[in-house]
Amino acid sequence: MWRRLGLNIISEHKIFFSILILVGAVIVAFQASAYYYYQKSSSDCPSSCNGTTVSVETLINYGNNTSQWINKTDVSSDWNFYQLTASISKVQAMYYGPPTSEHLITGINGVQSNQQYFWSLWAICAKSNAWIATNVGADAIHFATYHTLAWYYQAANSQDSSNWKPPVPGAARVTVC
């Protein structure tokens, strides 16, 4: 009797259950496409930089009038700036796993961030030949865009990057590239 009652309810509400199943399928498809888009947008390297090597120049400014240029480092273009930094220096970093999979640089070559100083990331904007404080971390910088980058150990007196001084004293700086 209960089975017959259940079949009776389903047969009387076929349209409702059909719509319910359709809505569920649309939600699953939307979530799957959003996940696919996220995976593609956060892939290791944009498709324009796969399979080649590039020459990258890196400045490490320790904030005490001591700087180190590492010139013409040939790296695979599918690397990011964190990987390059780790290959040319001793890096201390905190790793944040999925979904962002990013590193926060806390020290380079034994110079640690603290409450007064931190490591900022800069790049040369090719259009204006001036330094720009990047708005993304080292893991998100691929060499299809920038070829001269810098780490600058600077005072943490402002969170507003438009107030920061460039890593090379007296150099030009821009806020938009």
C-alpha positions in Angstrom: 0.0 0.0 0.0 2.8 2.5 0.9 4.6 1.7 -2.3 1.4 2.4 -4.3 0.9 5.6 -2.5 4.5 6.7 -3.3 4.1 5.9 -6.9 0.8 7.8 -7.0 2.5 10.9 -5.5 5.3 10.8 -8.1 3.0 10.3 -11.0 0.8 13.2 -9.9 3.8 15.5 -9.5 5.9 14.5 -12.5 6.4 18.1 -13.7 7.5 19.2 -10.2 10.1 16.4 -9.9 11.3 16.9 -13.5 11.9 20.6 -12.8 13.6 19.8 -9.5 16.0 17.3 -11.3 16.7 19.9 -14.1 17.5 22.6 -11.6 19.9 20.2 -9.7 21.6 19.3 -13.0 22.0 23.1 -13.9 23.6 23.8 -10.5 26.0 20.9 -10.9 27.0 22.0 -14.4 27.5 25.6 -13.2 29.7 24.5 -10.4 31.8 22.3 -12.6 32.3 25.1 -15.2 33.2 27.6 -12.4 35.8 25.1 -11.1 37.2 24.5 -14.6 37.5 28.3 -15.2 39.3 28.7 -11.8 41.7 26.0 -12.7 42.5 27.5 -16.1 42.9 31.0 -14.7 45.2 30.0 -11.9 47.3 27.6 -14.0 51.1 27.7 -13.7 51.7 29.7 -16.9 49.6 31.6 -19.5 49.6 29.6 -22.7 51.7 32.4 -24.4 54.8 31.5 -22.3 55.0 27.7 -22.5 58.1 26.0 -23.7 60.6 28.8 -24.0 63.3 30.4 -21.9 63.5 34.0 -21.0 66.2 36.2 -19.5 65.2 37.9 -16.3 67.0 40.5 -14.2 66.4 40.5 -10.5 67.3 43.2 -7.9 67.3 42.4 -4.2 67.4 45.7 -2.2 68.1 45.0 1.5 66.9 48.5 2.5 70.3 49.5 4.1 72.0 50.8 1.0 73.0 47.3 0.1 71.6 45.8 -3.2 72.3 42.7 -5.2 71.6 42.5 -9.0 71.3 39.1 -10.5 71.5 39.8 -14.2 70.4 37.8 -17.2 69.1 34.7 -15.4 67.8 32.3 -18.1 64.8 30.5 -16.8 62.0 28.5 -18.3 59.2 30.8 -19.2 56.7 28.6 -17.4 58.3 29.5 -14.0 56.9 32.1 -11.8 58.9 34.8 -9.8 58.7 32.8 -6.6 60.4 29.8 -8.2 63.1 32.1 -9.7 63.6 33.9 -6.3 64.0 30.5 -4.6 66.6 29.4 -7.2 68.8 32.5 -6.8 68.5 33.2 -3.1 67.7 31.6 0.3 64.0 32.2 0.8 61.9 31.9 3.9 58.2 31.9 3.1 54.8 30.8 4.4 52.9 28.6 2.0 49.1 29.0 1.7 47.7 25.9 0.1 44.7 25.5 -2.2 42.7 27.3 -3.5 45.3 30.1 -3.8 48.6 28.1 -3.6 50.6 31.2 -2.8 53.8 32.0 -0.8 54.2 35.0 1.5 57.9 35.9 1.5 59.0 36.4 5.1 62.8 36.5 4.5 65.4 36.6 1.8 69.1 35.6 2.4 68.5 35.7 6.2 66.8 39.2 6.3 63.4 38.6 7.9 60.3 40.6 7.8 59.1 42.1 11.1 56.7 44.6 12.4 58.7 47.5 11.1 60.0 46.1 7.7 58.6 43.8 5.0 59.6 42.6 1.5 57.7 44.3 -1.3 57.7 43.2 -4.9 58.4 45.6 -7.8 58.6 45.3 -11.6 59.8 47.5 -14.4 56.8 48.6 -16.5 58.1 48.4 -20.1 55.7 51.1 -21.4 57.1 53.8 -19.1 60.4 52.3 -18.2 59.6 52.9 -14.5 59.1 50.8 -11.4 55.7 49.7 -10.3 54.7 48.0 -7.1 53.0 44.8 -8.2 49.5 44.1 -7.1 50.0 40.4 -7.1 52.4 38.0 -5.3 55.5 36.3 -6.7 53.6 33.1 -7.5 51.3 35.1 -9.9 54.1 36.8 -11.8 55.0 35.0 -15.0 57.7 36.2 -17.4 55.5 36.8 -20.3 54.8 40.2 -18.8 57.8 41.4 -16.8 61.6 40.8 -17.3 63.0 43.0 -14.6 61.8 42.5 -11.0 62.9 43.5 -7.6 62.5 42.6 -3.9 62.7 45.7 -1.7 63.0 45.4 2.1 61.3 48.6 3.2 59.6 50.2 6.2 56.0 49.2 6.8 54.9 52.8 7.5 52.1 52.6 4.9 49.9 49.9 3.4 49.2 52.2 0.5 51.7 51.2 -2.2 51.3 54.6 -4.0 53.3 56.1 -1.0 56.2 53.6 -1.4 59.6 54.6 -2.8 61.0 52.5 -5.7 63.7 49.9 -5.0 66.3 52.0 -6.9 66.8 55.4 -5.2 65.8 58.3 -7.5 64.3 56.0 -10.2 61.0 56.7 -11.9 57.9 55.1 -10.6 54.4 54.7 -11.8 51.2 53.5 -10.1 49.6 52.0 -13.3 51.4 50.2 -16.1 
